[in-house]
Amino acid sequence: MNAPRPVTPDDATIIGTVQASRAAAAAGRTAEAEQLLVQVARAAPNHPAVLNELGVVMMSRGSHEQAFAMFDRATKVEPGRAALWSNLASALKALDRRQEEREALEKALALEPRHVSALLQKAALLEEMADTRNAARLYQQALANIAPGTAPAPSIRELVEHARQVIQADQAALSVELEARLSEIRARHGGEAQHRVDRCLEMSTGRRTAYFPRPTFMYFPEIPAIEYFEREYFPWLAQLEAATDDIRNELTNVLIADREGLQAYIDFPEGLPIEQWKDLNHSRRWSAYFLWNQGTAVASHLARCPKTAAALSAIPRCDVPGRAPTAFFSILDANTTIPPHTGVTNTRLTVHLPLIVPPNCRFRVGSTTREWEEGKAWVFDDTIEHEAWNDSDTARAILIFDVWNPFLKEVERDMVRAATEVITTYYQLPPEGQL
């Protein structure tokens, strides 16, 4: 009587057993891991997942010839899988068969050009061949394919850290060469600061990240995306700053006599996706004392702050019925952070006049972080990602209000104003804080 032929398990069972073996090994259950791997290897000796796992185990034991044999068989069974070629390249490297290693990596990248491990391996190979510059470029390409906030796999973690170091050194070397070439041009043009060129080069050499407007309501195209605007666009800034002491005194009186007028700046109703605002929603850790709120004057608050109201009324502010102007005292409690976010439209800009600023209070717009200084105002595009920190033990207070973007023509302002009214009415949109 003939014995029944063994039944080969299906793909799902094979892969599940391999994964169970890997999990057992990671948990320190070595005997269980080996038992599972032996079991699946007997049942499916030529399955590429089994061959690959056997190769990984052999590599961990330093049995590089046996690992090569497993990976080589796996690539012959399944030549269209980039990870198998990447693992084969690892075994070839361990055997010092560098040309074959490179060929295996080229096959992996031909199949999957963004394969992170293969990119890192090829970069390391170029680095060992003293081609440091091209190695750095490949390292950069590899890291760009790791999703933000994702931790690299343990098998490549050390190489990822090395890649960052190589990239940093390469960017520093490139910066030196660039400046050597550009210093003569700077001198020829009077040595004036060329901040746009400088920022371009910082982005080109990885020292600065590019940020772009991401408005939550209306994007106006073909106007410059500027983090902090130059003062020359706002001739009234000096007059505003000259009123700092008067404005601060009125704020101090408010904090003593009308704390009930303060309200949570983040005030989303229930049922909306509030994402990064979860910790600050309905919280007076970031509070506001409104003088104008989306086009509506708060008469009782203005009556308490006549000098602040006069200073603001002298400024050509943004005006859109039901939306602007807005002006308020912003109070950020001690040890409180405002998370990264963007504003509603780049047709208008935001002004900060710092009034009470303890140490360790910072503000970032895009790639530029500054510390507030009492009495020194700045203007920025709040549709570029920004965030704030008060790392001190006392509250920080500033005056905030909005103005038109100076790159809009008068006719464009009129049309934006009208379009905003139509869209708001058409959809019955809620106040901006609830958009």
ZADREN-657057 format. One record per residue (C-alpha): residue number from 1; residue in three letters; chain; x, y, z. Coordinates in nm, 3 decimals. Layout:
<sites>
SITE | NUM | ALA | A | X | Y | Z
...
</sites>
This chain:
<sites>
SITE | 1 | MET | A | 0.000 | 0.000 | 0.000
SITE | 2 | ASN | A | 0.143 | 0.338 | -0.109
SITE | 3 | ALA | A | 0.185 | 0.605 | 0.157
SITE | 4 | PRO | A | -0.012 | 0.925 | 0.089
SITE | 5 | ARG | A | 0.191 | 1.204 | -0.071
SITE | 6 | PRO | A | 0.252 | 1.500 | 0.163
SITE | 7 | VAL | A | 0.031 | 1.797 | 0.087
SITE | 8 | THR | A | 0.217 | 2.124 | 0.020
SITE | 9 | PRO | A | 0.060 | 2.402 | 0.230
SITE | 10 | ASP | A | -0.083 | 2.705 | 0.052
SITE | 11 | ASP | A | 0.094 | 3.043 | 0.033
SITE | 12 | ALA | A | -0.099 | 3.193 | 0.324
SITE | 13 | THR | A | -0.006 | 2.904 | 0.552
SITE | 14 | ILE | A | 0.360 | 2.916 | 0.449
SITE | 15 | ILE | A | 0.394 | 3.289 | 0.496
SITE | 16 | GLY | A | 0.200 | 3.275 | 0.822
SITE | 17 | THR | A | 0.436 | 3.009 | 0.958
SITE | 18 | VAL | A | 0.742 | 3.211 | 0.852
SITE | 19 | GLN | A | 0.601 | 3.518 | 1.025
SITE | 20 | ALA | A | 0.524 | 3.315 | 1.338
SITE | 21 | SER | A | 0.883 | 3.188 | 1.341
SITE | 22 | ARG | A | 1.013 | 3.544 | 1.308
SITE | 23 | ALA | A | 0.787 | 3.667 | 1.589
SITE | 24 | ALA | A | 0.899 | 3.385 | 1.818
SITE | 25 | ALA | A | 1.264 | 3.467 | 1.749
SITE | 26 | ALA | A | 1.203 | 3.837 | 1.821
SITE | 27 | ALA | A | 1.041 | 3.741 | 2.152
SITE | 28 | GLY | A | 1.342 | 3.530 | 2.248
SITE | 29 | ARG | A | 1.169 | 3.194 | 2.198
SITE | 30 | THR | A | 1.453 | 3.049 | 1.995
SITE | 31 | ALA | A | 1.354 | 2.682 | 2.011
SITE | 32 | GLU | A | 0.998 | 2.758 | 1.899
SITE | 33 | ALA | A | 1.127 | 2.977 | 1.614
SITE | 34 | GLU | A | 1.361 | 2.704 | 1.487
SITE | 35 | GLN | A | 1.092 | 2.438 | 1.515
SITE | 36 | LEU | A | 0.848 | 2.644 | 1.306
SITE | 37 | LEU | A | 1.113 | 2.720 | 1.044
SITE | 38 | VAL | A | 1.219 | 2.355 | 1.015
SITE | 39 | GLN | A | 0.855 | 2.256 | 0.985
SITE | 40 | VAL | A | 0.781 | 2.494 | 0.700
SITE | 41 | ALA | A | 1.114 | 2.424 | 0.528
SITE | 42 | ARG | A | 1.027 | 2.052 | 0.512
SITE | 43 | ALA | A | 0.681 | 2.124 | 0.380
SITE | 44 | ALA | A | 0.784 | 2.387 | 0.121
SITE | 45 | PRO | A | 1.163 | 2.372 | 0.066
SITE | 46 | ASN | A | 1.157 | 2.576 | -0.254
SITE | 47 | HIS | A | 0.919 | 2.853 | -0.150
SITE | 48 | PRO | A | 1.096 | 3.191 | -0.186
SITE | 49 | ALA | A | 0.969 | 3.316 | 0.153
SITE | 50 | VAL | A | 1.112 | 3.006 | 0.321
SITE | 51 | LEU | A | 1.442 | 3.032 | 0.135
SITE | 52 | ASN | A | 1.465 | 3.401 | 0.223
SITE | 53 | GLU | A | 1.399 | 3.337 | 0.591
SITE | 54 | LEU | A | 1.658 | 3.058 | 0.598
SITE | 55 | GLY | A | 1.905 | 3.299 | 0.438
SITE | 56 | VAL | A | 1.833 | 3.564 | 0.701
SITE | 57 | VAL | A | 1.892 | 3.311 | 0.979
SITE | 58 | MET | A | 2.219 | 3.196 | 0.818
SITE | 59 | MET | A | 2.336 | 3.559 | 0.787
SITE | 60 | SER | A | 2.266 | 3.616 | 1.158
SITE | 61 | ARG | A | 2.482 | 3.314 | 1.238
SITE | 62 | GLY | A | 2.766 | 3.429 | 1.016
SITE | 63 | SER | A | 2.715 | 3.139 | 0.770
SITE | 64 | HIS | A | 2.747 | 3.362 | 0.468
SITE | 65 | GLU | A | 2.803 | 3.089 | 0.205
SITE | 66 | GLN | A | 2.487 | 2.910 | 0.316
SITE | 67 | ALA | A | 2.298 | 3.240 | 0.327
SITE | 68 | PHE | A | 2.413 | 3.315 | -0.029
SITE | 69 | ALA | A | 2.290 | 2.973 | -0.142
SITE | 70 | MET | A | 1.945 | 3.035 | 0.008
SITE | 71 | PHE | A | 1.908 | 3.387 | -0.136
SITE | 72 | ASP | A | 2.042 | 3.275 | -0.473
SITE | 73 | ARG | A | 1.781 | 2.998 | -0.493
SITE | 74 | ALA | A | 1.510 | 3.244 | -0.383
SITE | 75 | THR | A | 1.592 | 3.492 | -0.662
SITE | 76 | LYS | A | 1.582 | 3.211 | -0.917
SITE | 77 | VAL | A | 1.238 | 3.101 | -0.797
SITE | 78 | GLU | A | 1.103 | 3.458 | -0.773
SITE | 79 | PRO | A | 1.327 | 3.694 | -0.975
SITE | 80 | GLY | A | 1.076 | 3.981 | -0.967
SITE | 81 | ARG | A | 1.102 | 4.057 | -0.595
SITE | 82 | ALA | A | 1.340 | 4.342 | -0.506
SITE | 83 | ALA | A | 1.382 | 4.242 | -0.140
SITE | 84 | LEU | A | 1.533 | 3.906 | -0.239
SITE | 85 | TRP | A | 1.796 | 4.074 | -0.455
SITE | 86 | SER | A | 1.871 | 4.315 | -0.173
SITE | 87 | ASN | A | 1.928 | 4.026 | 0.067
SITE | 88 | LEU | A | 2.139 | 3.845 | -0.192
SITE | 89 | ALA | A | 2.353 | 4.159 | -0.216
SITE | 90 | SER | A | 2.405 | 4.150 | 0.162
SITE | 91 | ALA | A | 2.539 | 3.795 | 0.140
SITE | 92 | LEU | A | 2.763 | 3.885 | -0.155
SITE | 93 | LYS | A | 2.903 | 4.179 | 0.042
SITE | 94 | ALA | A | 2.984 | 3.950 | 0.333
SITE | 95 | LEU | A | 3.168 | 3.723 | 0.087
SITE | 96 | ASP | A | 3.356 | 4.022 | -0.060
SITE | 97 | ARG | A | 3.211 | 3.961 | -0.405
SITE | 98 | ARG | A | 3.162 | 4.334 | -0.470
SITE | 99 | GLN | A | 3.090 | 4.336 | -0.844
SITE | 100 | GLU | A | 2.819 | 4.072 | -0.800
SITE | 101 | GLU | A | 2.685 | 4.271 | -0.502
SITE | 102 | ARG | A | 2.648 | 4.576 | -0.723
SITE | 103 | GLU | A | 2.475 | 4.375 | -0.994
SITE | 104 | ALA | A | 2.229 | 4.235 | -0.740
SITE | 105 | LEU | A | 2.154 | 4.586 | -0.613
SITE | 106 | GLU | A | 2.100 | 4.715 | -0.967
SITE | 107 | LYS | A | 1.848 | 4.435 | -1.022
SITE | 108 | ALA | A | 1.669 | 4.526 | -0.699
SITE | 109 | LEU | A | 1.650 | 4.893 | -0.794
SITE | 110 | ALA | A | 1.542 | 4.816 | -1.149
SITE | 111 | LEU | A | 1.245 | 4.633 | -0.998
SITE | 112 | GLU | A | 1.178 | 4.889 | -0.724
SITE | 113 | PRO | A | 1.366 | 5.221 | -0.766
SITE | 114 | ARG | A | 1.254 | 5.346 | -0.422
SITE | 115 | HIS | A | 1.354 | 5.034 | -0.231
SITE | 116 | VAL | A | 1.505 | 5.186 | 0.084
SITE | 117 | SER | A | 1.737 | 4.899 | 0.181
SITE | 118 | ALA | A | 1.876 | 4.863 | -0.170
SITE | 119 | LEU | A | 1.936 | 5.239 | -0.195
SITE | 120 | LEU | A | 2.119 | 5.238 | 0.139
SITE | 121 | GLN | A | 2.324 | 4.935 | 0.035
SITE | 122 | LYS | A | 2.423 | 5.088 | -0.297
SITE | 123 | ALA | A | 2.515 | 5.416 | -0.125
SITE | 124 | ALA | A | 2.732 | 5.225 | 0.123
SITE | 125 | LEU | A | 2.901 | 5.045 | -0.166
SITE | 126 | LEU | A | 2.975 | 5.378 | -0.339
SITE | 127 | GLU | A | 3.109 | 5.518 | -0.012
SITE | 128 | GLU | A | 3.347 | 5.222 | 0.023
SITE | 129 | MET | A | 3.462 | 5.291 | -0.333
SITE | 130 | ALA | A | 3.549 | 5.650 | -0.223
SITE | 131 | ASP | A | 3.265 | 5.799 | -0.431
SITE | 132 | THR | A | 3.141 | 5.992 | -0.127
SITE | 133 | ARG | A | 2.945 | 6.257 | -0.311
SITE | 134 | ASN | A | 2.729 | 6.016 | -0.508
SITE | 135 | ALA | A | 2.696 | 5.804 | -0.196
SITE | 136 | ALA | A | 2.554 | 6.106 | -0.014
SITE | 137 | ARG | A | 2.305 | 6.168 | -0.295
SITE | 138 | LEU | A | 2.186 | 5.808 | -0.278
SITE | 139 | TYR | A | 2.165 | 5.819 | 0.101
SITE | 140 | GLN | A | 1.951 | 6.130 | 0.068
SITE | 141 | GLN | A | 1.726 | 5.956 | -0.184
SITE | 142 | ALA | A | 1.690 | 5.658 | 0.051
SITE | 143 | LEU | A | 1.596 | 5.872 | 0.351
SITE | 144 | ALA | A | 1.345 | 6.067 | 0.142
SITE | 145 | ASN | A | 1.156 | 5.740 | 0.092
SITE | 146 | ILE | A | 1.112 | 5.677 | 0.463
SITE | 147 | ALA | A | 0.772 | 5.818 | 0.558
SITE | 148 | PRO | A | 0.790 | 6.110 | 0.806
SITE | 149 | GLY | A | 0.741 | 5.993 | 1.162
SITE | 150 | THR | A | 0.817 | 5.632 | 1.072
SITE | 151 | ALA | A | 1.095 | 5.456 | 1.258
SITE | 152 | PRO | A | 1.330 | 5.266 | 1.025
SITE | 153 | ALA | A | 1.332 | 4.887 | 1.053
SITE | 154 | PRO | A | 1.582 | 4.754 | 1.309
SITE | 155 | SER | A | 1.783 | 4.590 | 1.030
SITE | 156 | ILE | A | 1.865 | 4.928 | 0.872
SITE | 157 | ARG | A | 1.850 | 5.160 | 1.175
SITE | 158 | GLU | A | 2.227 | 5.184 | 1.214
SITE | 159 | LEU | A | 2.279 | 5.245 | 0.843
SITE | 160 | VAL | A | 2.010 | 5.516 | 0.843
SITE | 161 | GLU | A | 2.192 | 5.701 | 1.122
SITE | 162 | HIS | A | 2.520 | 5.667 | 0.932
SITE | 163 | ALA | A | 2.346 | 5.799 | 0.619
SITE | 164 | ARG | A | 2.235 | 6.112 | 0.807
SITE | 165 | GLN | A | 2.592 | 6.177 | 0.916
SITE | 166 | VAL | A | 2.728 | 6.135 | 0.561
SITE | 167 | ILE | A | 2.458 | 6.364 | 0.420
SITE | 168 | GLN | A | 2.530 | 6.630 | 0.682
SITE | 169 | ALA | A | 2.904 | 6.623 | 0.610
SITE | 170 | ASP | A | 2.842 | 6.636 | 0.234
SITE | 171 | GLN | A | 2.606 | 6.933 | 0.267
SITE | 172 | ALA | A | 2.865 | 7.118 | 0.475
SITE | 173 | ALA | A | 3.134 | 7.050 | 0.214
SITE | 174 | LEU | A | 2.903 | 7.164 | -0.067
SITE | 175 | SER | A | 2.820 | 7.482 | 0.125
SITE | 176 | VAL | A | 3.191 | 7.565 | 0.152
SITE | 177 | GLU | A | 3.237 | 7.521 | -0.224
SITE | 178 | LEU | A | 2.929 | 7.725 | -0.303
SITE | 179 | GLU | A | 3.040 | 8.014 | -0.083
SITE | 180 | ALA | A | 3.389 | 8.006 | -0.230
SITE | 181 | ARG | A | 3.234 | 8.059 | -0.573
SITE | 182 | LEU | A | 2.969 | 8.309 | -0.466
SITE | 183 | SER | A | 3.181 | 8.530 | -0.239
SITE | 184 | GLU | A | 3.337 | 8.701 | -0.539
SITE | 185 | ILE | A | 2.992 | 8.771 | -0.684
SITE | 186 | ARG | A | 2.872 | 8.910 | -0.351
SITE | 187 | ALA | A | 3.174 | 9.143 | -0.337
SITE | 188 | ARG | A | 3.117 | 9.257 | -0.694
SITE | 189 | HIS | A | 2.760 | 9.355 | -0.604
SITE | 190 | GLY | A | 2.857 | 9.553 | -0.296
SITE | 191 | GLY | A | 2.844 | 9.271 | -0.043
SITE | 192 | GLU | A | 2.474 | 9.323 | 0.022
SITE | 193 | ALA | A | 2.284 | 9.039 | 0.186
SITE | 194 | GLN | A | 2.101 | 8.823 | -0.066
SITE | 195 | HIS | A | 1.856 | 8.650 | 0.164
SITE | 196 | ARG | A | 1.651 | 8.490 | -0.116
SITE | 197 | VAL | A | 1.963 | 8.338 | -0.270
SITE | 198 | ASP | A | 2.083 | 8.230 | 0.073
SITE | 199 | ARG | A | 1.756 | 8.056 | 0.149
SITE | 200 | CYS | A | 1.757 | 7.891 | -0.192
SITE | 201 | LEU | A | 2.103 | 7.752 | -0.123
SITE | 202 | GLU | A | 2.007 | 7.643 | 0.228
SITE | 203 | MET | A | 1.721 | 7.442 | 0.078
SITE | 204 | SER | A | 1.948 | 7.304 | -0.196
SITE | 205 | THR | A | 2.197 | 7.183 | 0.063
SITE | 206 | GLY | A | 1.937 | 7.042 | 0.302
SITE | 207 | ARG | A | 1.982 | 7.302 | 0.576
SITE | 208 | ARG | A | 1.630 | 7.439 | 0.536
SITE | 209 | THR | A | 1.297 | 7.277 | 0.455
SITE | 210 | ALA | A | 1.069 | 7.435 | 0.196
SITE | 211 | TYR | A | 0.723 | 7.526 | 0.327
SITE | 212 | PHE | A | 0.436 | 7.651 | 0.113
SITE | 213 | PRO | A | 0.100 | 7.815 | 0.188
SITE | 214 | ARG | A | -0.167 | 7.564 | 0.290
SITE | 215 | PRO | A | -0.475 | 7.779 | 0.359
SITE | 216 | THR | A | -0.780 | 7.609 | 0.503
SITE | 217 | PHE | A | -1.025 | 7.830 | 0.309
SITE | 218 | MET | A | -0.897 | 8.039 | 0.017
SITE | 219 | TYR | A | -0.565 | 8.024 | -0.170
SITE | 220 | PHE | A | -0.471 | 8.323 | -0.385
SITE | 221 | PRO | A | -0.219 | 8.215 | -0.653
SITE | 222 | GLU | A | 0.084 | 8.390 | -0.799
SITE | 223 | ILE | A | 0.179 | 8.597 | -0.496
SITE | 224 | PRO | A | 0.505 | 8.538 | -0.309
SITE | 225 | ALA | A | 0.508 | 8.281 | -0.029
SITE | 226 | ILE | A | 0.700 | 8.470 | 0.241
SITE | 227 | GLU | A | 0.743 | 8.348 | 0.597
SITE | 228 | TYR | A | 0.819 | 8.682 | 0.769
SITE | 229 | PHE | A | 0.765 | 8.996 | 0.561
SITE | 230 | GLU | A | 1.014 | 9.282 | 0.540
SITE | 231 | ARG | A | 0.911 | 9.593 | 0.732
SITE | 232 | GLU | A | 0.923 | 9.813 | 0.422
SITE | 233 | TYR | A | 0.579 | 9.687 | 0.316
SITE | 234 | PHE | A | 0.420 | 9.825 | 0.634
SITE | 235 | PRO | A | 0.522 | 10.189 | 0.701
SITE | 236 | TRP | A | 0.290 | 10.203 | 1.005
SITE | 237 | LEU | A | 0.486 | 9.944 | 1.206
SITE | 238 | ALA | A | 0.708 | 10.200 | 1.382
SITE | 239 | GLN | A | 0.403 | 10.401 | 1.495
SITE | 240 | LEU | A | 0.242 | 10.083 | 1.628
SITE | 241 | GLU | A | 0.557 | 9.988 | 1.817
SITE | 242 | ALA | A | 0.576 | 10.337 | 1.968
SITE | 243 | ALA | A | 0.239 | 10.268 | 2.133
SITE | 244 | THR | A | 0.361 | 9.946 | 2.301
SITE | 245 | ASP | A | 0.369 | 10.085 | 2.656
SITE | 246 | ASP | A | 0.015 | 10.224 | 2.631
SITE | 247 | ILE | A | -0.115 | 9.900 | 2.481
SITE | 248 | ARG | A | 0.060 | 9.689 | 2.746
SITE | 249 | ASN | A | -0.086 | 9.905 | 3.025
SITE | 250 | GLU | A | -0.437 | 9.851 | 2.887
SITE | 251 | LEU | A | -0.375 | 9.477 | 2.864
SITE | 252 | THR | A | -0.254 | 9.473 | 3.226
SITE | 253 | ASN | A | -0.574 | 9.649 | 3.335
SITE | 254 | VAL | A | -0.779 | 9.391 | 3.144
SITE | 255 | LEU | A | -0.598 | 9.103 | 3.317
SITE | 256 | ILE | A | -0.677 | 9.260 | 3.654
SITE | 257 | ALA | A | -1.030 | 9.393 | 3.600
SITE | 258 | ASP | A | -1.189 | 9.189 | 3.321
SITE | 259 | ARG | A | -1.054 | 8.834 | 3.320
SITE | 260 | GLU | A | -1.410 | 8.719 | 3.249
SITE | 261 | GLY | A | -1.366 | 8.873 | 2.905
SITE | 262 | LEU | A | -1.097 | 8.621 | 2.820
SITE | 263 | GLN | A | -1.215 | 8.318 | 2.623
SITE | 264 | ALA | A | -1.058 | 8.000 | 2.491
SITE | 265 | TYR | A | -0.914 | 8.083 | 2.149
SITE | 266 | ILE | A | -0.972 | 7.727 | 2.024
SITE | 267 | ASP | A | -1.343 | 7.663 | 2.055
SITE | 268 | PHE | A | -1.457 | 7.386 | 1.821
SITE | 269 | PRO | A | -1.807 | 7.242 | 1.878
SITE | 270 | GLU | A | -1.854 | 6.873 | 1.952
SITE | 271 | GLY | A | -1.846 | 6.634 | 1.658
SITE | 272 | LEU | A | -1.582 | 6.811 | 1.448
SITE | 273 | PRO | A | -1.243 | 6.649 | 1.373
SITE | 274 | ILE | A | -1.015 | 6.870 | 1.584
SITE | 275 | GLU | A | -0.695 | 6.666 | 1.532
SITE | 276 | GLN | A | -0.400 | 6.865 | 1.673
SITE | 277 | TRP | A | -0.631 | 7.095 | 1.873
SITE | 278 | LYS | A | -0.753 | 6.824 | 2.109
SITE | 279 | ASP | A | -0.547 | 6.944 | 2.406
SITE | 280 | LEU | A | -0.630 | 7.315 | 2.360
SITE | 281 | ASN | A | -0.996 | 7.293 | 2.256
SITE | 282 | HIS | A | -1.209 | 7.490 | 2.506
SITE | 283 | SER | A | -0.894 | 7.551 | 2.711
SITE | 284 | ARG | A | -0.797 | 7.891 | 2.848
SITE | 285 | ARG | A | -0.432 | 7.791 | 2.841
SITE | 286 | TRP | A | -0.448 | 7.977 | 2.508
SITE | 287 | SER | A | -0.699 | 8.254 | 2.558
SITE | 288 | ALA | A | -0.807 | 8.563 | 2.368
SITE | 289 | TYR | A | -0.946 | 8.901 | 2.462
SITE | 290 | PHE | A | -1.114 | 9.018 | 2.141
SITE | 291 | LEU | A | -1.135 | 9.383 | 2.040
SITE | 292 | TRP | A | -1.269 | 9.296 | 1.695
SITE | 293 | ASN | A | -1.382 | 8.942 | 1.620
SITE | 294 | GLN | A | -1.428 | 8.853 | 1.252
SITE | 295 | GLY | A | -1.549 | 9.196 | 1.153
SITE | 296 | THR | A | -1.752 | 9.266 | 1.466
SITE | 297 | ALA | A | -1.633 | 9.524 | 1.720
SITE | 298 | VAL | A | -1.656 | 9.417 | 2.084
SITE | 299 | ALA | A | -1.769 | 9.753 | 2.221
SITE | 300 | SER | A | -1.716 | 9.684 | 2.592
SITE | 301 | HIS | A | -1.361 | 9.561 | 2.530
SITE | 302 | LEU | A | -1.276 | 9.854 | 2.306
SITE | 303 | ALA | A | -1.404 | 10.089 | 2.575
SITE | 304 | ARG | A | -1.151 | 9.941 | 2.818
SITE | 305 | CYS | A | -0.867 | 9.979 | 2.565
SITE | 306 | PRO | A | -0.910 | 10.319 | 2.393
SITE | 307 | LYS | A | -0.540 | 10.370 | 2.317
SITE | 308 | THR | A | -0.511 | 10.022 | 2.165
SITE | 309 | ALA | A | -0.824 | 10.089 | 1.961
SITE | 310 | ALA | A | -0.679 | 10.422 | 1.839
SITE | 311 | ALA | A | -0.350 | 10.258 | 1.740
SITE | 312 | LEU | A | -0.531 | 9.986 | 1.544
SITE | 313 | SER | A | -0.773 | 10.229 | 1.379
SITE | 314 | ALA | A | -0.476 | 10.417 | 1.233
SITE | 315 | ILE | A | -0.367 | 10.103 | 1.047
SITE | 316 | PRO | A | -0.518 | 9.999 | 0.708
SITE | 317 | ARG | A | -0.643 | 9.660 | 0.823
SITE | 318 | CYS | A | -0.816 | 9.381 | 0.635
SITE | 319 | ASP | A | -1.195 | 9.422 | 0.616
SITE | 320 | VAL | A | -1.433 | 9.148 | 0.502
SITE | 321 | PRO | A | -1.789 | 9.149 | 0.640
SITE | 322 | GLY | A | -1.832 | 8.862 | 0.883
SITE | 323 | ARG | A | -1.464 | 8.769 | 0.860
SITE | 324 | ALA | A | -1.230 | 9.063 | 0.922
SITE | 325 | PRO | A | -1.089 | 9.264 | 1.086
SITE | 326 | THR | A | -0.992 | 9.057 | 1.386
SITE | 327 | ALA | A | -0.776 | 9.196 | 1.667
SITE | 328 | PHE | A | -0.716 | 9.047 | 2.011
SITE | 329 | PHE | A | -0.480 | 9.007 | 2.300
SITE | 330 | SER | A | -0.341 | 8.652 | 2.285
SITE | 331 | ILE | A | -0.243 | 8.498 | 2.622
SITE | 332 | LEU | A | -0.039 | 8.178 | 2.614
SITE | 333 | ASP | A | 0.000 | 8.017 | 2.955
SITE | 334 | ALA | A | 0.329 | 7.897 | 3.100
SITE | 335 | ASN | A | 0.465 | 7.570 | 2.963
SITE | 336 | THR | A | 0.211 | 7.562 | 2.682
SITE | 337 | THR | A | 0.266 | 7.486 | 2.315
SITE | 338 | ILE | A | 0.053 | 7.583 | 2.015
SITE | 339 | PRO | A | 0.084 | 7.294 | 1.768
SITE | 340 | PRO | A | 0.176 | 7.334 | 1.398
SITE | 341 | HIS | A | -0.117 | 7.469 | 1.197
SITE | 342 | THR | A | -0.210 | 7.696 | 0.905
SITE | 343 | GLY | A | -0.453 | 7.984 | 0.865
SITE | 344 | VAL | A | -0.750 | 8.039 | 0.637
SITE | 345 | THR | A | -0.623 | 8.252 | 0.347
SITE | 346 | ASN | A | -0.303 | 8.407 | 0.214
SITE | 347 | THR | A | -0.494 | 8.716 | 0.098
SITE | 348 | ARG | A | -0.430 | 8.855 | 0.443
SITE | 349 | LEU | A | -0.134 | 8.849 | 0.683
SITE | 350 | THR | A | -0.101 | 8.834 | 1.059
SITE | 351 | VAL | A | 0.072 | 9.094 | 1.277
SITE | 352 | HIS | A | 0.223 | 9.023 | 1.620
SITE | 353 | LEU | A | 0.311 | 9.300 | 1.864
SITE | 354 | PRO | A | 0.479 | 9.136 | 2.167
SITE | 355 | LEU | A | 0.371 | 9.292 | 2.498
SITE | 356 | ILE | A | 0.469 | 9.056 | 2.781
SITE | 357 | VAL | A | 0.740 | 8.809 | 2.686
SITE | 358 | PRO | A | 0.922 | 8.598 | 2.947
SITE | 359 | PRO | A | 1.237 | 8.407 | 2.843
SITE | 360 | ASN | A | 1.211 | 8.092 | 2.631
SITE | 361 | CYS | A | 0.916 | 8.200 | 2.417
SITE | 362 | ARG | A | 0.961 | 8.106 | 2.053
SITE | 363 | PHE | A | 0.763 | 8.121 | 1.730
SITE | 364 | ARG | A | 0.822 | 7.928 | 1.408
SITE | 365 | VAL | A | 0.691 | 8.010 | 1.061
SITE | 366 | GLY | A | 0.802 | 7.754 | 0.801
SITE | 367 | SER | A | 1.174 | 7.702 | 0.848
SITE | 368 | THR | A | 1.238 | 8.018 | 1.052
SITE | 369 | THR | A | 1.215 | 8.027 | 1.431
SITE | 370 | ARG | A | 1.236 | 8.355 | 1.620
SITE | 371 | GLU | A | 1.199 | 8.473 | 1.979
SITE | 372 | TRP | A | 0.949 | 8.747 | 2.051
SITE | 373 | GLU | A | 1.093 | 9.075 | 2.178
SITE | 374 | GLU | A | 0.868 | 9.317 | 2.361
SITE | 375 | GLY | A | 0.776 | 9.613 | 2.145
SITE | 376 | LYS | A | 0.916 | 9.465 | 1.819
SITE | 377 | ALA | A | 0.640 | 9.367 | 1.577
SITE | 378 | TRP | A | 0.653 | 9.132 | 1.282
SITE | 379 | VAL | A | 0.418 | 9.037 | 0.998
SITE | 380 | PHE | A | 0.389 | 8.682 | 0.864
SITE | 381 | ASP | A | 0.182 | 8.463 | 0.634
SITE | 382 | ASP | A | -0.014 | 8.238 | 0.866
SITE | 383 | THR | A | -0.107 | 7.996 | 0.585
SITE | 384 | ILE | A | 0.253 | 7.873 | 0.606
SITE | 385 | GLU | A | 0.280 | 7.615 | 0.882
SITE | 386 | HIS | A | 0.358 | 7.782 | 1.215
SITE | 387 | GLU | A | 0.371 | 7.696 | 1.584
SITE | 388 | ALA | A | 0.452 | 7.860 | 1.917
SITE | 389 | TRP | A | 0.615 | 7.767 | 2.247
SITE | 390 | ASN | A | 0.602 | 7.923 | 2.590
SITE | 391 | ASP | A | 0.862 | 7.721 | 2.781
SITE | 392 | SER | A | 0.872 | 7.970 | 3.068
SITE | 393 | ASP | A | 0.695 | 7.966 | 3.404
SITE | 394 | THR | A | 0.480 | 8.274 | 3.334
SITE | 395 | ALA | A | 0.225 | 8.374 | 3.069
SITE | 396 | ARG | A | 0.318 | 8.534 | 2.736
SITE | 397 | ALA | A | 0.093 | 8.806 | 2.589
SITE | 398 | ILE | A | 0.088 | 8.965 | 2.242
SITE | 399 | LEU | A | -0.146 | 9.177 | 2.034
SITE | 400 | ILE | A | -0.256 | 9.001 | 1.714
SITE | 401 | PHE | A | -0.445 | 9.146 | 1.417
SITE | 402 | ASP | A | -0.479 | 9.093 | 1.042
SITE | 403 | VAL | A | -0.395 | 9.313 | 0.741
SITE | 404 | TRP | A | -0.427 | 9.270 | 0.367
SITE | 405 | ASN | A | -0.142 | 9.100 | 0.184
SITE | 406 | PRO | A | 0.044 | 9.392 | 0.019
SITE | 407 | PHE | A | 0.080 | 9.196 | -0.306
SITE | 408 | LEU | A | -0.295 | 9.220 | -0.372
SITE | 409 | LYS | A | -0.412 | 9.507 | -0.591
SITE | 410 | GLU | A | -0.711 | 9.713 | -0.485
SITE | 411 | VAL | A | -0.937 | 9.548 | -0.742
SITE | 412 | GLU | A | -0.821 | 9.206 | -0.620
SITE | 413 | ARG | A | -0.904 | 9.298 | -0.262
SITE | 414 | ASP | A | -1.252 | 9.409 | -0.367
SITE | 415 | MET | A | -1.310 | 9.086 | -0.554
SITE | 416 | VAL | A | -1.170 | 8.865 | -0.276
SITE | 417 | ARG | A | -1.393 | 9.048 | -0.028
SITE | 418 | ALA | A | -1.701 | 8.990 | -0.245
SITE | 419 | ALA | A | -1.611 | 8.628 | -0.326
SITE | 420 | THR | A | -1.560 | 8.549 | 0.043
SITE | 421 | GLU | A | -1.902 | 8.691 | 0.125
SITE | 422 | VAL | A | -2.068 | 8.487 | -0.151
SITE | 423 | ILE | A | -1.895 | 8.161 | -0.056
SITE | 424 | THR | A | -1.968 | 8.212 | 0.314
SITE | 425 | THR | A | -2.336 | 8.283 | 0.248
SITE | 426 | TYR | A | -2.376 | 8.012 | -0.015
SITE | 427 | TYR | A | -2.251 | 7.737 | 0.218
SITE | 428 | GLN | A | -2.365 | 7.903 | 0.543
SITE | 429 | LEU | A | -2.011 | 7.859 | 0.673
SITE | 430 | PRO | A | -1.946 | 7.881 | 1.047
SITE | 431 | PRO | A | -1.698 | 8.125 | 1.203
SITE | 432 | GLU | A | -1.336 | 8.069 | 1.105
SITE | 433 | GLY | A | -1.243 | 7.901 | 1.432
SITE | 434 | GLN | A | -1.493 | 7.629 | 1.342
SITE | 435 | LEU | A | -1.394 | 7.581 | 0.974
</sites>
